[in-house]
Each structure stands twice: as structure tokens, then as C-alpha cells.
């Protein structure tokens, strides 16, 4: 299994990380990254560097609270069938097309970037707590007007917050990131940087973003990239960063537990995106994702089970991308096995599924995804007792003719 997991991670690194999601709209992201580099050349970050924080106390026994049936903070929430929406789409012309799609189908929710894959807060905010570590950009020109529009169209609003992948914050505060032997902030092969899950400042900053999103009217906070960088166990010894004796899985699940406690008074659901394969292995120790530990502290769990992101052999498929029904069905079998032991604490299962064509897999290893393939995934979920899902397409162009 370790060999298989290693091969999978290598393949995922080559294809595009599952949590980065395929067809990731890199052209726009690159433009903003260049703009940020130019901005940094012209002005200093200013202000004192935050001192190292005490390592958060994670995994404390809860005195039996885990045995108490959880209370849904959104008891009147619909069965969510949603789509991913970038801040560019939410603040631009594409929003009209997306609203029309939801008005005419059973789709009823949008997962909107509020803190994006580079680390930008995607709207202007006067909140000094967010301005201290964050970098607001006006991708969404009028966040209040957006929320009014979503309410008018009866769209269930979910705020996506990318947590530990944060190139902007890593650049501004290297002490909150991972530093190489030559003193530079570590980057992965795609020039992305992560911030350190051991730093409580990072926890509190992302939770502050979530709290403001809740106050703006979002009904659910979806945390993404709740993990260490892929392959971290192979590079950790060569990097300088604050850490404790706690395992990476305990630190990551500790953040989720803390976030849930902090957001509970605001009446919002908390959900987390997680690697789909994490349900099929004991624990992804390298990146710190333990499917069971994370799931026991959220209202909704969203495993990313894109067929294109499973390699040869998964669920007895030579090319999982070409077998959308069988791949999703197999992923759900593993998911239920992992979560059933949680009993009444089991969260809502709402997977991310694929509405894009994975042409990077190469000729003979992928198929063009359209209504038939999307429908097959939904059917596999239904046959597995799962009636909620989210569609991913990074360009926000979703397939028509699907019976949602």
C-alpha cells in the first residue's frame, strides 16, 4: 500500500494536485502572481514580524462530548447540489450564466472563493484583523450586492477558504512558512508556498476570514487545503519551521476541531475538502490528513473523488477516468467504511465530482466528459445512499442536459 500511495502522489503531482483541482485557470492566477511580485518590489510589507506562537494544544479529551449526537447548525439547509465559482466569476459576467443554470435546474448552491488558492482575500474588507496578515483584492467588486443576489435567487452560499496553501502570506511572513537552508521560502514544483499548520497565528487568521464570511451571510464555511504540502515527509528534515512533538495528523485535525468550536456560535456549517484516497488508506500521514479524525469534527465532509485522479488499479479499473460509475461507487464504499464507525457523529457526505475532461492523462487513458459521464457519477452516488454533491470545473463551465 505504501508503494501504491507513493506512486499515486507522484502521479497527482504530475497531473495537477486534486485539491488544486484540474483545469485550474492558471492564466489568471499567474497574472495576479506577477502583479503581486511587482507590487512587492515597490513597497515593503511594513510592521513588526509576529513572534513565534506557542504550539496549539490539539487533541485534548473532550470529556465524552464526541459521543453526543451533533446538532446541525443549518437544520433547514437543502440537500446541497452545487457548483464551484471562482471570485472572478462571482464578480464578473459569468455569474449571470451560472445563476441561470441554477434557476433552471435542481442545482441550488455555490461554493465561492473568499480566500483563494494564492491566499488573496477576494473582496475589499476594512476588518483590521484580516488586513494584519491578509491581502484583500477586489475580485468581487461588491460583496454585499453579491450576497443579495444569491438570496434573491435562493442560492445556498458556501464560502471556500484555502487554508494552508498560501503563497501570499508565506512571502509576507516567512516565519509562518517553511524556510529552506538558503533562507528562502520553500516552493513546490508549481511555485506555490504553504504556511505552517503548527502556527496558531495561521489558524486564527483563517478562522477570522471564516467569521467575516459568516457575518456576510454565508451559510457554510468550506476549508480547502487543510494539510501539509504533498510529499512533506520527504522534505521536512531539510526545512526550518516551528513544530512540536504532535503528529501532522493531530495538528491538522486539531485545526479543524478548533475552527468548528470557534464558528459554532455563528450558526454556520463547517465543511472540509479532503483527498478522496484518504478514505482508502489508514491515514495520509505525510500531508497530515486522517479521514476519520477530520470527519468527526465537521458538519460536512467533501472527499474529492474525481475519477481522473485515481491511477491504474484503483477499484479494479485500468483507467479510472474511463469508468466514472465504477470509480465513484468504489470510492463511496471506502468512504462509508471509514465513516460508519463514527455513528451519530458521522457528517453529511457531499463529494466533489468531475465535470471536466482530463486530457493530460494522455491518449487512451481518458474520455471526454459530458452529460453521460456526469450523470454516471451522480447515479453512483445515489446508489451508494449519497444525495449531495458538488461539481468541479475550474473555468466554471458546467455541462448542460444533466438530470441533477
Secondary structure as GFF3:
##gff-version 3
##sequence-region A 1 404
A	DSSP	alpha_helix	2	15	.	.	.	ID=ss1
A	DSSP	alpha_helix	26	42	.	.	.	ID=ss2
A	DSSP	three_ten_helix	65	67	.	.	.	ID=ss3
A	DSSP	beta_strand	81	85	.	.	.	ID=ss4
A	DSSP	alpha_helix	87	90	.	.	.	ID=ss5
A	DSSP	alpha_helix	94	104	.	.	.	ID=ss6
A	DSSP	beta_strand	109	115	.	.	.	ID=ss7
A	DSSP	alpha_helix	128	133	.	.	.	ID=ss8
A	DSSP	alpha_helix	143	152	.	.	.	ID=ss9
A	DSSP	beta_strand	156	162	.	.	.	ID=ss10
A	DSSP	alpha_helix	167	172	.	.	.	ID=ss11
A	DSSP	three_ten_helix	174	176	.	.	.	ID=ss12
A	DSSP	alpha_helix	200	216	.	.	.	ID=ss13
A	DSSP	beta_strand	220	224	.	.	.	ID=ss14
A	DSSP	three_ten_helix	232	234	.	.	.	ID=ss15
A	DSSP	three_ten_helix	236	238	.	.	.	ID=ss16
A	DSSP	alpha_helix	248	263	.	.	.	ID=ss17
A	DSSP	three_ten_helix	264	266	.	.	.	ID=ss18
A	DSSP	beta_strand	269	275	.	.	.	ID=ss19
A	DSSP	three_ten_helix	276	279	.	.	.	ID=ss20
A	DSSP	alpha_helix	291	295	.	.	.	ID=ss21
A	DSSP	beta_strand	300	304	.	.	.	ID=ss22
A	DSSP	three_ten_helix	307	309	.	.	.	ID=ss23
A	DSSP	three_ten_helix	314	316	.	.	.	ID=ss24
A	DSSP	three_ten_helix	320	322	.	.	.	ID=ss25
A	DSSP	alpha_helix	324	339	.	.	.	ID=ss26
A	DSSP	three_ten_helix	340	345	.	.	.	ID=ss27
A	DSSP	beta_strand	348	349	.	.	.	ID=ss28
A	DSSP	beta_strand	351	354	.	.	.	ID=ss29
A	DSSP	three_ten_helix	359	361	.	.	.	ID=ss30
A	DSSP	alpha_helix	371	383	.	.	.	ID=ss31
A	DSSP	beta_strand	389	392	.	.	.	ID=ss32
###
